[in-house]
Amino acid sequence: MSFLVEMWQFLRFRKKFWLLPILVMMVLFGGLIVLSQGSAIAPFIYTLF
């Protein structure tokens, strides 16, 4: 949890709010990859791409 607080402080202090959407998309795609590995949802995720 301290990593998230530290990241938020970095973004706020250095005015790098443009990085926030990039980080959110990376987390979402990472979660999508983890969910698609050998799960019942995998065939539905593969149809998106």
Gaussian input, Z-matrix of N, CA and C with variables (Angstrom, degrees):
# hf/3-21g

backbone

0 1
 N
 C     1     B1
 C     2     B2     1     A1
 N     3     B3     2     A2     1     D1
 C     4     B4     3     A3     2     D2
 C     5     B5     4     A4     3     D3
 N     6     B6     5     A5     4     D4
 C     7     B7     6     A6     5     D5
 C     8     B8     7     A7     6     D6
 N     9     B9     8     A8     7     D7
 C    10    B10     9     A9     8     D8
 C    11    B11    10    A10     9     D9
 N    12    B12    11    A11    10    D10
 C    13    B13    12    A12    11    D11
 C    14    B14    13    A13    12    D12
 N    15    B15    14    A14    13    D13
 C    16    B16    15    A15    14    D14
 C    17    B17    16    A16    15    D15
 N    18    B18    17    A17    16    D16
 C    19    B19    18    A18    17    D17
 C    20    B20    19    A19    18    D18
 N    21    B21    20    A20    19    D19
 C    22    B22    21    A21    20    D20
 C    23    B23    22    A22    21    D21
 N    24    B24    23    A23    22    D22
 C    25    B25    24    A24    23    D23
 C    26    B26    25    A25    24    D24
 N    27    B27    26    A26    25    D25
 C    28    B28    27    A27    26    D26
 C    29    B29    28    A28    27    D27
 N    30    B30    29    A29    28    D28
 C    31    B31    30    A30    29    D29
 C    32    B32    31    A31    30    D30
 N    33    B33    32    A32    31    D31
 C    34    B34    33    A33    32    D32
 C    35    B35    34    A34    33    D33
 N    36    B36    35    A35    34    D34
 C    37    B37    36    A36    35    D35
 C    38    B38    37    A37    36    D36
 N    39    B39    38    A38    37    D37
 C    40    B40    39    A39    38    D38
 C    41    B41    40    A40    39    D39
 N    42    B42    41    A41    40    D40
 C    43    B43    42    A42    41    D41
 C    44    B44    43    A43    42    D42
 N    45    B45    44    A44    43    D43
 C    46    B46    45    A45    44    D44
 C    47    B47    46    A46    45    D45
 N    48    B48    47    A47    46    D46
 C    49    B49    48    A48    47    D47
 C    50    B50    49    A49    48    D48
 N    51    B51    50    A50    49    D49
 C    52    B52    51    A51    50    D50
 C    53    B53    52    A52    51    D51
 N    54    B54    53    A53    52    D52
 C    55    B55    54    A54    53    D53
 C    56    B56    55    A55    54    D54
 N    57    B57    56    A56    55    D55
 C    58    B58    57    A57    56    D56
 C    59    B59    58    A58    57    D57
 N    60    B60    59    A59    58    D58
 C    61    B61    60    A60    59    D59
 C    62    B62    61    A61    60    D60
 N    63    B63    62    A62    61    D61
 C    64    B64    63    A63    62    D62
 C    65    B65    64    A64    63    D63
 N    66    B66    65    A65    64    D64
 C    67    B67    66    A66    65    D65
 C    68    B68    67    A67    66    D66
 N    69    B69    68    A68    67    D67
 C    70    B70    69    A69    68    D68
 C    71    B71    70    A70    69    D69
 N    72    B72    71    A71    70    D70
 C    73    B73    72    A72    71    D71
 C    74    B74    73    A73    72    D72
 N    75    B75    74    A74    73    D73
 C    76    B76    75    A75    74    D74
 C    77    B77    76    A76    75    D75
 N    78    B78    77    A77    76    D76
 C    79    B79    78    A78    77    D77
 C    80    B80    79    A79    78    D78
 N    81    B81    80    A80    79    D79
 C    82    B82    81    A81    80    D80
 C    83    B83    82    A82    81    D81
 N    84    B84    83    A83    82    D82
 C    85    B85    84    A84    83    D83
 C    86    B86    85    A85    84    D84
 N    87    B87    86    A86    85    D85
 C    88    B88    87    A87    86    D86
 C    89    B89    88    A88    87    D87
 N    90    B90    89    A89    88    D88
 C    91    B91    90    A90    89    D89
 C    92    B92    91    A91    90    D90
 N    93    B93    92    A92    91    D91
 C    94    B94    93    A93    92    D92
 C    95    B95    94    A94    93    D93
 N    96    B96    95    A95    94    D94
 C    97    B97    96    A96    95    D95
 C    98    B98    97    A97    96    D96
 N    99    B99    98    A98    97    D97
 C   100   B100    99    A99    98    D98
 C   101   B101   100   A100    99    D99
 N   102   B102   101   A101   100   D100
 C   103   B103   102   A102   101   D101
 C   104   B104   103   A103   102   D102
 N   105   B105   104   A104   103   D103
 C   106   B106   105   A105   104   D104
 C   107   B107   106   A106   105   D105
 N   108   B108   107   A107   106   D106
 C   109   B109   108   A108   107   D107
 C   110   B110   109   A109   108   D108
 N   111   B111   110   A110   109   D109
 C   112   B112   111   A111   110   D110
 C   113   B113   112   A112   111   D111
 N   114   B114   113   A113   112   D112
 C   115   B115   114   A114   113   D113
 C   116   B116   115   A115   114   D114
 N   117   B117   116   A116   115   D115
 C   118   B118   117   A117   116   D116
 C   119   B119   118   A118   117   D117
 N   120   B120   119   A119   118   D118
 C   121   B121   120   A120   119   D119
 C   122   B122   121   A121   120   D120
 N   123   B123   122   A122   121   D121
 C   124   B124   123   A123   122   D122
 C   125   B125   124   A124   123   D123
 N   126   B126   125   A125   124   D124
 C   127   B127   126   A126   125   D125
 C   128   B128   127   A127   126   D126
 N   129   B129   128   A128   127   D127
 C   130   B130   129   A129   128   D128
 C   131   B131   130   A130   129   D129
 N   132   B132   131   A131   130   D130
 C   133   B133   132   A132   131   D131
 C   134   B134   133   A133   132   D132
 N   135   B135   134   A134   133   D133
 C   136   B136   135   A135   134   D134
 C   137   B137   136   A136   135   D135
 N   138   B138   137   A137   136   D136
 C   139   B139   138   A138   137   D137
 C   140   B140   139   A139   138   D138
 N   141   B141   140   A140   139   D139
 C   142   B142   141   A141   140   D140
 C   143   B143   142   A142   141   D141
 N   144   B144   143   A143   142   D142
 C   145   B145   144   A144   143   D143
 C   146   B146   145   A145   144   D144

   B1=1.4463
   B2=1.5269
   B3=1.3165
   B4=1.4639
   B5=1.5261
   B6=1.3345
   B7=1.4637
   B8=1.5260
   B9=1.3236
   B10=1.4639
   B11=1.5225
   B12=1.3192
   B13=1.4619
   B14=1.5278
   B15=1.3138
   B16=1.4605
   B17=1.5252
   B18=1.3221
   B19=1.4633
   B20=1.5251
   B21=1.3231
   B22=1.4576
   B23=1.5315
   B24=1.3184
   B25=1.4640
   B26=1.5315
   B27=1.3140
   B28=1.4650
   B29=1.5224
   B30=1.3444
   B31=1.4613
   B32=1.5252
   B33=1.3082
   B34=1.4590
   B35=1.5263
   B36=1.3162
   B37=1.4632
   B38=1.5265
   B39=1.3179
   B40=1.4672
   B41=1.5198
   B42=1.3355
   B43=1.4789
   B44=1.5315
   B45=1.3166
   B46=1.4579
   B47=1.5264
   B48=1.3199
   B49=1.4574
   B50=1.5213
   B51=1.3232
   B52=1.4510
   B53=1.5321
   B54=1.3465
   B55=1.4626
   B56=1.5243
   B57=1.3231
   B58=1.4618
   B59=1.5389
   B60=1.3391
   B61=1.4805
   B62=1.5198
   B63=1.3272
   B64=1.4594
   B65=1.5261
   B66=1.3190
   B67=1.4639
   B68=1.5201
   B69=1.3302
   B70=1.4704
   B71=1.5243
   B72=1.3369
   B73=1.4605
   B74=1.5293
   B75=1.3254
   B76=1.4610
   B77=1.5247
   B78=1.3247
   B79=1.4664
   B80=1.5274
   B81=1.3234
   B82=1.4697
   B83=1.5258
   B84=1.3267
   B85=1.4674
   B86=1.5214
   B87=1.3183
   B88=1.4598
   B89=1.5161
   B90=1.3217
   B91=1.4658
   B92=1.5162
   B93=1.3320
   B94=1.4606
   B95=1.5232
   B96=1.3058
   B97=1.4678
   B98=1.5226
   B99=1.3238
   B100=1.4723
   B101=1.5183
   B102=1.3269
   B103=1.4630
   B104=1.5245
   B105=1.3167
   B106=1.4617
   B107=1.5283
   B108=1.3073
   B109=1.4562
   B110=1.5371
   B111=1.2957
   B112=1.4586
   B113=1.5125
   B114=1.2998
   B115=1.4611
   B116=1.5248
   B117=1.3115
   B118=1.4543
   B119=1.5241
   B120=1.3212
   B121=1.4642
   B122=1.5210
   B123=1.3225
   B124=1.4649
   B125=1.5326
   B126=1.3321
   B127=1.4727
   B128=1.5278
   B129=1.3043
   B130=1.4490
   B131=1.5219
   B132=1.3283
   B133=1.4631
   B134=1.5231
   B135=1.3113
   B136=1.4519
   B137=1.5181
   B138=1.3181
   B139=1.4645
   B140=1.5164
   B141=1.3197
   B142=1.4589
   B143=1.5173
   B144=1.3043
   B145=1.4578
   B146=1.4998
   A1=111.20
   A2=117.10
   A3=119.49
   A4=111.36
   A5=116.33
   A6=119.40
   A7=110.77
   A8=116.23
   A9=119.78
   A10=111.57
   A11=116.44
   A12=120.49
   A13=110.15
   A14=116.07
   A15=120.40
   A16=111.20
   A17=116.62
   A18=120.26
   A19=110.75
   A20=117.40
   A21=121.17
   A22=110.79
   A23=117.18
   A24=120.42
   A25=110.91
   A26=116.90
   A27=120.82
   A28=110.86
   A29=116.23
   A30=120.09
   A31=111.11
   A32=116.82
   A33=120.80
   A34=111.49
   A35=117.51
   A36=121.84
   A37=111.46
   A38=116.40
   A39=120.68
   A40=113.37
   A41=117.38
   A42=122.78
   A43=111.59
   A44=116.34
   A45=121.99
   A46=110.55
   A47=116.51
   A48=120.42
   A49=112.47
   A50=118.19
   A51=120.81
   A52=111.37
   A53=117.63
   A54=120.68
   A55=112.75
   A56=116.52
   A57=120.63
   A58=113.26
   A59=120.57
   A60=118.66
   A61=113.49
   A62=116.86
   A63=120.54
   A64=110.10
   A65=116.79
   A66=120.90
   A67=111.57
   A68=117.02
   A69=120.69
   A70=110.21
   A71=117.30
   A72=120.05
   A73=111.33
   A74=117.33
   A75=119.96
   A76=111.13
   A77=117.19
   A78=120.69
   A79=110.38
   A80=117.52
   A81=120.29
   A82=111.72
   A83=117.16
   A84=119.51
   A85=111.53
   A86=117.55
   A87=120.53
   A88=111.51
   A89=116.58
   A90=120.82
   A91=111.59
   A92=116.40
   A93=120.56
   A94=111.21
   A95=117.05
   A96=121.26
   A97=110.61
   A98=116.68
   A99=120.01
   A100=110.30
   A101=117.26
   A102=120.38
   A103=112.61
   A104=116.37
   A105=118.62
   A106=113.33
   A107=119.00
   A108=121.64
   A109=110.85
   A110=116.16
   A111=121.78
   A112=115.43
   A113=117.69
   A114=119.19
   A115=109.97
   A116=115.50
   A117=120.62
   A118=111.34
   A119=117.29
   A120=120.86
   A121=111.16
   A122=117.88
   A123=122.78
   A124=113.54
   A125=120.68
   A126=118.43
   A127=112.96
   A128=118.12
   A129=120.99
   A130=111.18
   A131=117.13
   A132=120.29
   A133=110.23
   A134=117.62
   A135=120.73
   A136=112.20
   A137=117.39
   A138=119.46
   A139=111.57
   A140=119.09
   A141=121.35
   A142=111.45
   A143=116.44
   A144=120.27
   A145=109.19
   D1=-30.92
   D2=-179.99
   D3=-66.14
   D4=-27.00
   D5=177.61
   D6=-63.16
   D7=-42.33
   D8=179.66
   D9=-65.31
   D10=-40.88
   D11=178.20
   D12=-64.16
   D13=-43.12
   D14=179.78
   D15=-65.75
   D16=-39.62
   D17=177.82
   D18=-64.33
   D19=-43.13
   D20=179.19
   D21=-63.30
   D22=-41.07
   D23=178.26
   D24=-64.31
   D25=-39.24
   D26=176.89
   D27=-61.68
   D28=-47.99
   D29=-178.92
   D30=-63.23
   D31=-40.51
   D32=-177.66
   D33=-71.76
   D34=-42.53
   D35=-176.41
   D36=-68.85
   D37=-42.46
   D38=-175.91
   D39=-92.71
   D40=2.17
   D41=179.20
   D42=57.59
   D43=45.75
   D44=-179.37
   D45=-107.74
   D46=49.03
   D47=-177.37
   D48=-68.52
   D49=-17.22
   D50=178.18
   D51=-68.59
   D52=-16.95
   D53=177.54
   D54=-76.84
   D55=-21.33
   D56=-175.19
   D57=-60.07
   D58=-48.12
   D59=177.54
   D60=-61.70
   D61=-34.27
   D62=178.95
   D63=-65.35
   D64=-44.74
   D65=179.44
   D66=-64.95
   D67=-39.75
   D68=179.41
   D69=-63.69
   D70=-43.50
   D71=180.00
   D72=-66.16
   D73=-37.07
   D74=177.26
   D75=-63.88
   D76=-40.33
   D77=178.40
   D78=-66.73
   D79=-41.82
   D80=179.42
   D81=-64.13
   D82=-45.20
   D83=178.50
   D84=-66.68
   D85=-35.34
   D86=175.84
   D87=-63.51
   D88=-42.70
   D89=177.03
   D90=-64.74
   D91=-37.61
   D92=177.81
   D93=-64.01
   D94=-39.97
   D95=178.42
   D96=-66.54
   D97=-42.11
   D98=179.59
   D99=-64.44
   D100=-42.16
   D101=-179.55
   D102=-68.32
   D103=-30.17
   D104=-176.21
   D105=-80.41
   D106=-10.54
   D107=-178.85
   D108=-78.31
   D109=97.91
   D110=172.55
   D111=67.48
   D112=31.94
   D113=179.20
   D114=-111.89
   D115=173.78
   D116=178.91
   D117=-74.34
   D118=-14.93
   D119=-179.06
   D120=-86.14
   D121=-12.94
   D122=-173.20
   D123=-52.85
   D124=-46.04
   D125=-179.25
   D126=-62.33
   D127=-30.38
   D128=-179.90
   D129=-76.90
   D130=-33.64
   D131=178.22
   D132=-71.63
   D133=-36.93
   D134=-179.77
   D135=-64.95
   D136=-28.55
   D137=179.08
   D138=-72.17
   D139=-18.93
   D140=177.78
   D141=-70.40
   D142=-29.31
   D143=-177.32
   D144=-107.02

